[in-house]
Amino acid sequence: MEVLNTFLIAPFLDMADSPIFLLEVVIGGLMAGVMYSLVALGFVLIYKASGVFNYAQGAMVLFAALTLVGLMENHVPIIVAIILTMAVMVGVAMLIERYMLRPLVNQAQIILFMACIGLNFVFEGAGQIAWGSNVKKLDIGIPENSFEIGGVLLNAFDLTAAITAAILVAFLAVFFQKTAIGRALRAVADDHQAALSVGIPLKTIWVIVWSVSGFVALVAGIMWGGKAGVQFSLVLIALKALPVLILGGFESVPGAIIGGLLIGVFEKVSEVYWGPAFGGAIEGWFAYMAALVFLMFRPQGLFGEKIIERV
């Protein structure tokens, strides 16, 4: 009976006793969730265009953030530094297409996955060689003070980051659904040879999607780096996107958005209300447990297509 009270009854009583605090926790989770969605979008973009899970997405976030900070440390104005960093990421996309993707057209997904693991180490090594391995402070001019709206305490940096990520997520969703390039990306993901046969330039599409993914990585690097500093642990934020992708589906832009919001809320609520029962610090693993349970019932994700194979 005591166990039932600790895990089921007491947390919901606490929620009912302090609805304003519950709202703060949920809003905090939504803000974190938008950031998770931003990282997950990088995975979705690459997967939709090449059918491979880009293990190097976290390293791309780190590399973009390191490049930006390195330029700013050399007294380059922030706007110019962002433009130059984006140019670097476009150049990187062109190199990836020429020397990694083009030779591996129509190869098995596991081969492309292994290539992305190698690419992950290339990004980490190149970033460390170019800019060093020390933790770097990224000041983008966003205040970190807190303020109240209707009795709910909000953080200015988190709110700005969430709004920025939400705008980018909405733009990418429209880009994929409403533009000719977005439709071409989906066609390339379905069948490379079929896309080529109808005149879709595979090389160009890959450069575009890796460039867009590099831009997403840059925005994620700015937001995460501005909050926690630019350090090599940024690579690990890629792992935070895994539960998001499992919930939303690997091929769905809306799934990345909804999955990120759900994971963000689940993490914050579980840490605050169920964390004390486990001794705290359950935020780091709760999302993975939730995703594992979800896999048992809907392995393709909320917005993924159910695959039926005839044998």
Contacts in CASP RR format, 6 or more apart in sequence:
PFRMAT RR
TARGET T0000
AUTHOR 0000-0000-0000
METHOD contacts of the structure
MODEL  1
MEVLNTFLIAPFLDMADSPIFLLEVVIGGLMAGVMYSLVALGFVLIYKAS
GVFNYAQGAMVLFAALTLVGLMENHVPIIVAIILTMAVMVGVAMLIERYM
LRPLVNQAQIILFMACIGLNFVFEGAGQIAWGSNVKKLDIGIPENSFEIG
GVLLNAFDLTAAITAAILVAFLAVFFQKTAIGRALRAVADDHQAALSVGI
PLKTIWVIVWSVSGFVALVAGIMWGGKAGVQFSLVLIALKALPVLILGGF
ESVPGAIIGGLLIGVFEKVSEVYWGPAFGGAIEGWFAYMAALVFLMFRPQ
GLFGEKIIERV
6 277 0 8 1.000
7 274 0 8 1.000
7 277 0 8 1.000
11 273 0 8 1.000
11 274 0 8 1.000
14 273 0 8 1.000
15 22 0 8 1.000
15 273 0 8 1.000
20 151 0 8 1.000
20 152 0 8 1.000
22 269 0 8 1.000
23 152 0 8 1.000
24 152 0 8 1.000
24 153 0 8 1.000
25 268 0 8 1.000
25 269 0 8 1.000
25 272 0 8 1.000
26 265 0 8 1.000
26 268 0 8 1.000
26 269 0 8 1.000
27 152 0 8 1.000
27 154 0 8 1.000
28 158 0 8 1.000
28 264 0 8 1.000
28 268 0 8 1.000
29 261 0 8 1.000
29 264 0 8 1.000
29 265 0 8 1.000
29 267 0 8 1.000
29 268 0 8 1.000
29 269 0 8 1.000
30 162 0 8 1.000
30 261 0 8 1.000
30 264 0 8 1.000
30 265 0 8 1.000
31 155 0 8 1.000
31 158 0 8 1.000
31 159 0 8 1.000
31 161 0 8 1.000
31 162 0 8 1.000
32 158 0 8 1.000
32 264 0 8 1.000
32 267 0 8 1.000
32 268 0 8 1.000
33 244 0 8 1.000
33 259 0 8 1.000
33 260 0 8 1.000
33 261 0 8 1.000
33 263 0 8 1.000
33 264 0 8 1.000
33 265 0 8 1.000
34 161 0 8 1.000
34 162 0 8 1.000
34 165 0 8 1.000
34 166 0 8 1.000
34 169 0 8 1.000
34 260 0 8 1.000
34 261 0 8 1.000
35 161 0 8 1.000
35 162 0 8 1.000
35 165 0 8 1.000
35 220 0 8 1.000
35 223 0 8 1.000
35 224 0 8 1.000
36 240 0 8 1.000
36 241 0 8 1.000
36 244 0 8 1.000
36 259 0 8 1.000
36 260 0 8 1.000
36 263 0 8 1.000
36 264 0 8 1.000
37 165 0 8 1.000
37 169 0 8 1.000
37 244 0 8 1.000
37 256 0 8 1.000
37 257 0 8 1.000
37 259 0 8 1.000
37 260 0 8 1.000
37 261 0 8 1.000
38 165 0 8 1.000
38 168 0 8 1.000
38 169 0 8 1.000
38 216 0 8 1.000
38 219 0 8 1.000
38 220 0 8 1.000
38 223 0 8 1.000
39 57 0 8 1.000
39 58 0 8 1.000
39 61 0 8 1.000
39 220 0 8 1.000
39 237 0 8 1.000
39 238 0 8 1.000
39 240 0 8 1.000
39 241 0 8 1.000
39 244 0 8 1.000
40 241 0 8 1.000
40 244 0 8 1.000
40 245 0 8 1.000
40 256 0 8 1.000
40 259 0 8 1.000
40 260 0 8 1.000
41 168 0 8 1.000
41 169 0 8 1.000
41 172 0 8 1.000
41 216 0 8 1.000
41 253 0 8 1.000
41 256 0 8 1.000
42 54 0 8 1.000
42 57 0 8 1.000
42 213 0 8 1.000
42 214 0 8 1.000
42 216 0 8 1.000
42 217 0 8 1.000
43 53 0 8 1.000
43 54 0 8 1.000
43 57 0 8 1.000
43 238 0 8 1.000
43 241 0 8 1.000
43 245 0 8 1.000
43 250 0 8 1.000
43 256 0 8 1.000
44 245 0 8 1.000
44 250 0 8 1.000
44 251 0 8 1.000
44 252 0 8 1.000
44 253 0 8 1.000
44 255 0 8 1.000
44 256 0 8 1.000
45 172 0 8 1.000
45 185 0 8 1.000
45 209 0 8 1.000
45 212 0 8 1.000
45 213 0 8 1.000
45 216 0 8 1.000
46 52 0 8 1.000
46 53 0 8 1.000
46 54 0 8 1.000
46 57 0 8 1.000
46 209 0 8 1.000
46 210 0 8 1.000
46 213 0 8 1.000
47 53 0 8 1.000
47 54 0 8 1.000
47 189 0 8 1.000
47 250 0 8 1.000
47 251 0 8 1.000
48 176 0 8 1.000
48 185 0 8 1.000
48 186 0 8 1.000
48 189 0 8 1.000
48 209 0 8 1.000
48 251 0 8 1.000
49 185 0 8 1.000
49 188 0 8 1.000
49 189 0 8 1.000
49 205 0 8 1.000
49 206 0 8 1.000
49 209 0 8 1.000
49 210 0 8 1.000
50 101 0 8 1.000
50 112 0 8 1.000
50 188 0 8 1.000
50 189 0 8 1.000
50 206 0 8 1.000
50 209 0 8 1.000
51 109 0 8 1.000
51 112 0 8 1.000
51 189 0 8 1.000
52 109 0 8 1.000
52 112 0 8 1.000
52 113 0 8 1.000
52 115 0 8 1.000
52 116 0 8 1.000
53 109 0 8 1.000
53 113 0 8 1.000
53 116 0 8 1.000
53 250 0 8 1.000
54 60 0 8 1.000
54 116 0 8 1.000
54 213 0 8 1.000
55 113 0 8 1.000
55 116 0 8 1.000
55 117 0 8 1.000
55 119 0 8 1.000
55 120 0 8 1.000
55 238 0 8 1.000
56 116 0 8 1.000
56 117 0 8 1.000
56 118 0 8 1.000
56 119 0 8 1.000
56 120 0 8 1.000
56 122 0 8 1.000
56 123 0 8 1.000
57 213 0 8 1.000
57 217 0 8 1.000
57 238 0 8 1.000
57 241 0 8 1.000
58 120 0 8 1.000
58 217 0 8 1.000
58 234 0 8 1.000
58 235 0 8 1.000
58 236 0 8 1.000
58 237 0 8 1.000
58 238 0 8 1.000
59 119 0 8 1.000
59 120 0 8 1.000
59 121 0 8 1.000
59 122 0 8 1.000
59 123 0 8 1.000
59 124 0 8 1.000
59 235 0 8 1.000
59 238 0 8 1.000
60 89 0 8 1.000
60 123 0 8 1.000
60 213 0 8 1.000
60 214 0 8 1.000
60 217 0 8 1.000
61 217 0 8 1.000
61 220 0 8 1.000
61 221 0 8 1.000
61 224 0 8 1.000
61 234 0 8 1.000
61 235 0 8 1.000
61 237 0 8 1.000
61 238 0 8 1.000
62 123 0 8 1.000
62 124 0 8 1.000
62 127 0 8 1.000
62 221 0 8 1.000
62 230 0 8 1.000
62 232 0 8 1.000
62 234 0 8 1.000
62 235 0 8 1.000
63 92 0 8 1.000
63 123 0 8 1.000
63 124 0 8 1.000
63 126 0 8 1.000
63 127 0 8 1.000
63 217 0 8 1.000
64 85 0 8 1.000
64 88 0 8 1.000
64 89 0 8 1.000
64 214 0 8 1.000
64 217 0 8 1.000
64 218 0 8 1.000
64 220 0 8 1.000
64 221 0 8 1.000
65 138 0 8 1.000
65 218 0 8 1.000
65 221 0 8 1.000
65 222 0 8 1.000
65 224 0 8 1.000
65 225 0 8 1.000
65 230 0 8 1.000
65 234 0 8 1.000
66 127 0 8 1.000
66 130 0 8 1.000
66 131 0 8 1.000
66 132 0 8 1.000
66 136 0 8 1.000
66 230 0 8 1.000
67 84 0 8 1.000
67 85 0 8 1.000
67 88 0 8 1.000
67 127 0 8 1.000
67 130 0 8 1.000
67 131 0 8 1.000
68 81 0 8 1.000
68 82 0 8 1.000
68 85 0 8 1.000
68 138 0 8 1.000
68 218 0 8 1.000
68 221 0 8 1.000
68 222 0 8 1.000
69 131 0 8 1.000
69 136 0 8 1.000
69 137 0 8 1.000
69 138 0 8 1.000
69 230 0 8 1.000
70 81 0 8 1.000
70 131 0 8 1.000
70 136 0 8 1.000
71 80 0 8 1.000
71 81 0 8 1.000
71 84 0 8 1.000
71 85 0 8 1.000
72 78 0 8 1.000
72 81 0 8 1.000
72 138 0 8 1.000
73 136 0 8 1.000
76 84 0 8 1.000
78 140 0 8 1.000
82 218 0 8 1.000
82 222 0 8 1.000
85 218 0 8 1.000
86 214 0 8 1.000
86 215 0 8 1.000
86 218 0 8 1.000
89 211 0 8 1.000
89 214 0 8 1.000
89 215 0 8 1.000
89 217 0 8 1.000
89 218 0 8 1.000
90 207 0 8 1.000
90 211 0 8 1.000
91 211 0 8 1.000
92 210 0 8 1.000
92 214 0 8 1.000
93 206 0 8 1.000
93 207 0 8 1.000
93 208 0 8 1.000
93 210 0 8 1.000
93 211 0 8 1.000
93 213 0 8 1.000
93 214 0 8 1.000
94 207 0 8 1.000
96 119 0 8 1.000
96 206 0 8 1.000
96 210 0 8 1.000
97 203 0 8 1.000
97 206 0 8 1.000
97 207 0 8 1.000
97 210 0 8 1.000
100 115 0 8 1.000
100 119 0 8 1.000
101 112 0 8 1.000
101 206 0 8 1.000
102 203 0 8 1.000
104 111 0 8 1.000
104 112 0 8 1.000
104 115 0 8 1.000
105 192 0 8 1.000
105 202 0 8 1.000
106 192 0 8 1.000
106 193 0 8 1.000
120 235 0 8 1.000
124 232 0 8 1.000
124 235 0 8 1.000
128 232 0 8 1.000
133 232 0 8 1.000
135 229 0 8 1.000
135 230 0 8 1.000
135 231 0 8 1.000
136 229 0 8 1.000
136 230 0 8 1.000
136 231 0 8 1.000
137 226 0 8 1.000
137 229 0 8 1.000
137 230 0 8 1.000
138 222 0 8 1.000
138 225 0 8 1.000
138 226 0 8 1.000
138 229 0 8 1.000
138 230 0 8 1.000
139 226 0 8 1.000
140 222 0 8 1.000
140 226 0 8 1.000
142 156 0 8 1.000
142 157 0 8 1.000
142 160 0 8 1.000
142 161 0 8 1.000
142 226 0 8 1.000
143 156 0 8 1.000
143 157 0 8 1.000
144 155 0 8 1.000
144 156 0 8 1.000
144 157 0 8 1.000
145 155 0 8 1.000
145 156 0 8 1.000
146 153 0 8 1.000
146 154 0 8 1.000
146 155 0 8 1.000
146 156 0 8 1.000
147 153 0 8 1.000
147 154 0 8 1.000
147 156 0 8 1.000
148 154 0 8 1.000
157 226 0 8 1.000
157 227 0 8 1.000
158 227 0 8 1.000
161 223 0 8 1.000
161 227 0 8 1.000
164 219 0 8 1.000
164 223 0 8 1.000
165 219 0 8 1.000
165 220 0 8 1.000
165 223 0 8 1.000
168 216 0 8 1.000
168 219 0 8 1.000
169 253 0 8 1.000
169 256 0 8 1.000
169 257 0 8 1.000
172 212 0 8 1.000
172 216 0 8 1.000
172 253 0 8 1.000
173 253 0 8 1.000
173 254 0 8 1.000
173 257 0 8 1.000
175 181 0 8 1.000
175 182 0 8 1.000
175 212 0 8 1.000
176 182 0 8 1.000
176 185 0 8 1.000
176 186 0 8 1.000
176 253 0 8 1.000
177 253 0 8 1.000
181 205 0 8 1.000
181 208 0 8 1.000
184 195 0 8 1.000
184 200 0 8 1.000
184 205 0 8 1.000
185 205 0 8 1.000
185 208 0 8 1.000
185 209 0 8 1.000
187 194 0 8 1.000
187 195 0 8 1.000
187 198 0 8 1.000
187 200 0 8 1.000
188 195 0 8 1.000
188 200 0 8 1.000
188 202 0 8 1.000
188 205 0 8 1.000
188 206 0 8 1.000
189 251 0 8 1.000
192 202 0 8 1.000
195 202 0 8 1.000
195 205 0 8 1.000
196 202 0 8 1.000
220 237 0 8 1.000
221 230 0 8 1.000
221 234 0 8 1.000
224 234 0 8 1.000
224 237 0 8 1.000
225 234 0 8 1.000
228 234 0 8 1.000
240 263 0 8 1.000
240 287 0 8 1.000
242 288 0 8 1.000
242 291 0 8 1.000
243 263 0 8 1.000
243 287 0 8 1.000
243 288 0 8 1.000
243 290 0 8 1.000
243 291 0 8 1.000
244 256 0 8 1.000
244 259 0 8 1.000
244 260 0 8 1.000
244 263 0 8 1.000
245 256 0 8 1.000
246 291 0 8 1.000
246 294 0 8 1.000
246 295 0 8 1.000
246 301 0 8 1.000
247 255 0 8 1.000
247 258 0 8 1.000
247 259 0 8 1.000
247 260 0 8 1.000
247 262 0 8 1.000
247 263 0 8 1.000
247 290 0 8 1.000
247 291 0 8 1.000
247 294 0 8 1.000
247 301 0 8 1.000
247 302 0 8 1.000
248 255 0 8 1.000
248 256 0 8 1.000
248 258 0 8 1.000
248 259 0 8 1.000
248 260 0 8 1.000
248 301 0 8 1.000
248 302 0 8 1.000
248 303 0 8 1.000
248 304 0 8 1.000
249 255 0 8 1.000
249 256 0 8 1.000
249 300 0 8 1.000
249 301 0 8 1.000
249 302 0 8 1.000
249 303 0 8 1.000
249 304 0 8 1.000
250 304 0 8 1.000
251 304 0 8 1.000
251 305 0 8 1.000
252 301 0 8 1.000
252 302 0 8 1.000
252 303 0 8 1.000
252 304 0 8 1.000
254 303 0 8 1.000
255 301 0 8 1.000
255 302 0 8 1.000
255 303 0 8 1.000
255 304 0 8 1.000
258 302 0 8 1.000
258 303 0 8 1.000
259 302 0 8 1.000
263 287 0 8 1.000
263 290 0 8 1.000
263 291 0 8 1.000
264 287 0 8 1.000
266 286 0 8 1.000
266 287 0 8 1.000
266 290 0 8 1.000
267 283 0 8 1.000
267 284 0 8 1.000
267 286 0 8 1.000
267 287 0 8 1.000
268 283 0 8 1.000
270 282 0 8 1.000
270 283 0 8 1.000
270 286 0 8 1.000
271 280 0 8 1.000
271 281 0 8 1.000
271 282 0 8 1.000
271 283 0 8 1.000
271 286 0 8 1.000
274 282 0 8 1.000
274 286 0 8 1.000
275 281 0 8 1.000
275 282 0 8 1.000
294 301 0 8 1.000
300 306 0 8 1.000
300 307 0 8 1.000
END
